[in-house]
Amino acid sequence: MVLRLIIYFVVGVVQDFFFTLNSRYVAKDKIIPAVIFSMLTVLMSMLVLYNILSELDPEKGIVAIIVYSLGIAMGTFLAMKFKVGFKD
């Protein structure tokens, strides 16, 4: 279970990092990168939520959702701190 929680956290970080980059690409009118990051963001979130809902019991599912949410928060922080692919 611990390994699964670590995976959910890491996927949350990557997912929200991609989401934040997607938002920045949309703001800069960079269509192709925005489309790619949008697709990757939705794909990751749907796969994780499907996995949580279908594989875990209700008690472990709540913990997994919290860990996943913490990963998402960390992804936002990292994407805002590092200006990957942008010249501000």
Buried (B, 14 or more C-beta within 10 A) or exposed (E): EEEBBEBBBBBBBBBBBBBBBBBBBBEEEBEEBBEBBBEBBBEBBEEBEEBBEEEBEEEBBEBBBEBBBBBBEBBBBBBEEEEEEEEE
